[in-house]
Amino acid sequence: MERFRETPRLPSPTPHFTHTLAAMYTHTDTHDLRHHGDAEVRDEKLTDLAVNVRAHTPPAWLRERIAASLTGLAAYPDGRAARAAVAARHDLPTERVLLTAGAAEAFVLLARALPVRRPVVVHPQFTEPESALRDAGHEVRRVLLREEDGFRLDPEAVPEDADLVMVGNPTNPTSVLHPAALLARLARPGRTLVVDEAFMDAVPGEREALAGRTDLPGLVVLRSLTKTWGLAGLRIGYVLAGPETVAALERAQPLWPVSSPALAAAEACMSRAALAEAEHAAHRIAVERAHLLAGLAEFEEVRTVAAAEGPFVLVRMEGADVVRERLRSLGFAARRGDTFPGLGPQWLRLAVRDRATTNRFLQALDQALVMAGHAEGR
């Protein structure tokens, strides 16, 4: 690296949160909610920092389990063993588990199957929950978390009359991990609380997880196996919820929604050895994330959300849209931030990668900032 400078970080959360509660969605909204990180790397040979799937996965043992399932493709999928494995992993009865074609399917099922009247989505977060609700004809209200507060949630900002609340933990794209006790305050009779824990298995010890809790009314937890295990192309995730909610969602599913290879992967990823491997990967990601944040701190043009706990970090810089294009010319793909409600064109999301890749990226960022017109020493 050529430059070693101190950078300001986002301010620590203030004692009193001030949030913006957006009005109902209107068609003047400019965020492209259907844009996702895969669009940044499609059809081009770029080093991928745009997609939050762990690199060098799936591992050989998992590929072998998936390959072994191919001999049974003549039979219709039977999800009983995989469902039982997920239930055992979270110490739940099977009637509280629903297997889905990735977490994205679960958002569609929730939007279509539940009698929702006043849904609220906490942003910035993964945009598919709002897209699914709007596609199902719902008017969606937004709670926008603020940079000034470190993108942390104040439960009092959520409208009391909301009968569906959707929030991520750790949240994509901010990488903020909300305390479980704080999220639990959002649960109440007559409300469905959906917590997207797609990246929770990338957090060491899965601290602050709500998966497995049965004491909170209306709690729905979503999990994905595509991120840690590199199975985005296979589509496998699951829902943990009360039996009535699971039954309602299952009725909205098409027949055989999860393929036999995906079911084999789900069962395999619930084993004790697989969980230990995931935990090891989570610790390694934490180390590599710290290295990435330290490198970003050398650039005074770059501000980071320092409280990152997921396998990605959110950064802010002036002219980020131009910097992103310069990075592409240097062989790196970063996720644009302007498609997330609550963010704008000055934001980028960066996936955590191994140290060698991060070092090459930081060198490219140095060049991109110069190419984009950022002056030295500012």
N, C-alpha and C positions, 0 to 999 in steps of 0.2 A: 504494500500500500504506500502511496506517496504522501498522504495527508494524515496527520494525527491531531485531531482537534476535539475539543469538548463540544457537546451539543446539548441544547435544552431539551428536556423530556416533557411530556405532557404533565400538567400540574397534578398533584395528588388530589384525590376526591375531597371536596370541601365538606364540612359537617352538615350543611344544609343543601340538599339536592334541589336543583331547579330544572324541571323537565318541560319539554314542549309536547303537549298533547295535540296531535294533528286532528283536523276535522276529517269527516268521512272522505274517502277517496273520490277524486273527481277525474274526469278524462283529460284534464290539463296536466296531470302528473307526467313528468318527463323521465322517470326511472325505467330502464329496460329490465323488468323483473325476470325476464326469460333468459337473460345473458348469464352464462356461468363460465367458470375457469377453463373448461375444455375448449371453448371457442377461441381462447388465446393461443392455443398450441395446435389446433387442427390444421392439417395439410402443410405444416411447416416443421422443419427439423430445428427445434429450439430446445435449450436446456429449460426444463419446466419448473418454474417457481409459481405457476398460476393455479395448479390443481393440488388440492390438499390430500392426495393419496400418497401413502408412504412409498418411497422408492424401493426398488429391488424386491418387490413382492408380486405375487404370492410366493412363499418359500417352497422349496422342492417337495417337502412332505405334504403340503396342502395341494399342490398341483397333482401329485400322485393320487390323493384321495378323490379329487375331482375327476381325474382321468378314469379311475376305476369305476366311477358311477356311469360312465358312458355305455358300458355293456348292458345296462338295464334301461336304456332309453325307449325300448318298445313298450314298457309298462308306464301307466299313468303315474305321476308323482305321488308319493305317499309321505306326507310331512310329519307323521306321528313321532318318529324317533328324533327328528330335529327339534320339534316343538318341546318334547320332553327334556331334551338336553338343554335348551334355553331356559326352561322352567327350573331345572335343577341348578343351573349356574346362578340363578338369582333367588333360589330358595322360594319358589312360587309354585302354586298349582298350575297345571297346564291350561286351565280355563282362563287364566290371566295372561296368556301369551298368544300373539297372532304373528305369524311369519308373513313378510311382505316382500315384494320385488323392490328392495331398497327402501330407505326411509321416505323417498319421494312419493312412493305409492301411498304410504300411510297418510301423508298430508291430503292427498286427493280423497281418500276414504273418509277422513275426519270431516272434510268440507262437505261431502255429499251425504254422509250417513247420519250425522248428528243434527238434532233440531236446534240449530244455532240462530239467534236473532241479533246479538250484539257482540260480534267478534272483535278482539283487539290483538294486534301483533306488535310486539316490542321490537323496535329497530334501533340501530342497524343490526340486521341478522340475515340469515339465509332467506332468499326471497321467494322460494317455492311455496311456503305456507300461505303467504298473501295471494300469490297467483292462483293457487288452488281454491281459496275461498272466493275470490272474485270470479273465477271461471264457473263456480257453482252458484253464482248470482247473489253473493253476500256483499253488503257494504262494509268495508273494513275501516276501523279506526286505528290510528298508529300512536304509539308512545315512542317518541324519539329521544334516545339517550344522548347526552351531550359530551363533547370532547372535554369541556371544562370540568366535568365530574368524573373523568376517566372512563366514560361509557358504563358506569355502574348504575344499577337499577335501584330506584326507590319504590317500594311496593305501593306507597300512597299515590304515585303518579298513574296507576292503573285505575280506570274508572270503576266505581263500585258496581255499576249495573252491567259490567261485562260478563257475559255468560260463557265465553270462550277466550282464553288468554294463551298466546303462543310465545314462547321465549326459548332461546338457545342457551346451552350451558355445557362446556365453554362456548361462547358465542362466536359464530362466524359472521363477520370477518374481524371483529375486534380482538378476539382471543381472550376476552375477559371471562374469568371463572367466578360466577356469582355464588355466594354462600348458600348452602342447602337450606339453612334456617330462614334465610331471607325469602327464597322462592316459596317455601312452605307457607309463608304468610299470605300468599296469593290464593291458596286453596280454600274453598268454602262450599257448602251445600248449594246446589243449583248452578255451579260453574264447572266447566271442564278446563283444567290447567294442563296444557301440553308443554312438556319440557323436552326439547330436542337435544339428546345427549350423544349425537353422532360422533363427537370427538372425545367423549369422556374416557374412553379406554386409552387415549394418548396422554392422560393426566396420571402421574404416578400415584398409585393407591386409589385411583378414582375418587379422591376426596371431593366432597360436595355432591356426590351422586344421589339421586332420588330413586334410581332403579331398585326395585325390590321392596319399596315402601308400600304398605297397604293401609296405613293409618290416615292418609290425607284424602279427603273427599274429592272425587272427580279427577284424580291425578292420572295422566297419561304420559308415559315416558317412551320416547322413540330411540332406538339404537340402530346403528349401521355397522355392517361388517366390511364395507367397501373401502374404508379409509385405511385402517391399520393393516388389513390383509391384502390390499391391492386387488379388490374384486369389483371395481366399478363396472366392468363389462359383464359381470355375472348377475348383478342386481340382487342383493340379499340384505334384509334388515328385519327388524321386528318391533312389535308394539307390546308394551307392558301396561295393563290397565285392568279395571274392574271387569268381572265376567260379563256384565250387561253391555258395557262398552265394546268389549272384544266381540261379543256376539253380533252387535249392530254393525261393526266394521266388517266382520266376516261375511255377513249377508250382502254387503255391497261389493265384495270381491267377485271377480269372475271365477269360474271353475279352474282349479289347478293353477293358481297365480304364480307359484314359485316352482322353477324347474328342478328336476332331479339333481343335476350337478350343483345347483345353488343350495339345495337341502343338504347334500353331502358336505358341502363346505361349512354350512351353519353348524351341523353336528360336530364336525372336526374342530371348529374354532371354539367350541365350548369345553374341550378337554382340559384337564389340569395342566398338561404340558403346554398347550396353546396359550392358556391364560398367563402362565409364567413367562412365555416368550413375549407376549404383548406387554406385560409389566416391564420386562427388561427393555423393550423398545421405547416405552414411555420415558424411562429414565435417560436413555440415550438421546431421545428427542429434546429433553430438558437441557441437557448439556450442549447440544448443537444449537438450540435456540439462544442460549446465553451467549454463545460465540457469535451468532448472527447479530444480536442486539449490541454486543460490544463493538463489532465492526461498523454498524450503522452509526454508533455514537461518535465516530471519527468525522462525520459530515455535519457541519453546522447547519446545512440546508435541510437536513432530515430530522423530523420529529417522530418519535415512536410511542406507541402505547406500551409503556414499560411494564405494565402488569400482565403481560401475555402469559397464558398458561396452556395454550393449545399448540398444535404443530404448525403454526403460522403466526405472522406478526403483521400488524397494521401500521403503515407509515404515512406521514404527511410531508409534502414538499410542494413549493410553488412550481407550477409548470409540470406537474407529475404526468400529465397526458403526453407532453413532449418527451419527457425523460423515458417514459414507457416505450415510445416508438424508437428512441435511440437505443434502448436496451435490446429491442428486437433486432435492430441492425447489427448488434454485437453478439447476437445468438442467445438472448435470454428472454423468457416470457414471464411477465408479472401480471397479476390480476388487477384490472382497473377497478377503482372504487366508486365511480359515479353511478353505478347501477344499484347501489344500496341506498335506500331511503335513510336520510340522516347524514350521508356523506356527500362528497362532490368530486370534481375532477382533480383535486389536489391530493387524493388518497390513492395508495396502492396497497395490495395485500401480497405478502411474500411467504411462500411455503418454506418450512425449515428443511434443509437438506444437509448432507454430510459436509464435513469441514472443508474438504477440497473444493467441492462445488460452491460452497459459500464464499470461499476466498476468491475464486474466479469471478463470482458474481460481484463482489465488492470492488474488484478491480474494474469490472465493466461499468459499475455504477459511477465510479470516479470519472471514467471517460464520458459516460452519458451526461453527467451533470455539466461537464465542461462543454460538450457538444450542444447541450440545450441552452447554454448561455449563462450558467451560474458562475459568477465571478469568484476567483480564489480569495480566501480570507474573510468572506462575509460570515 
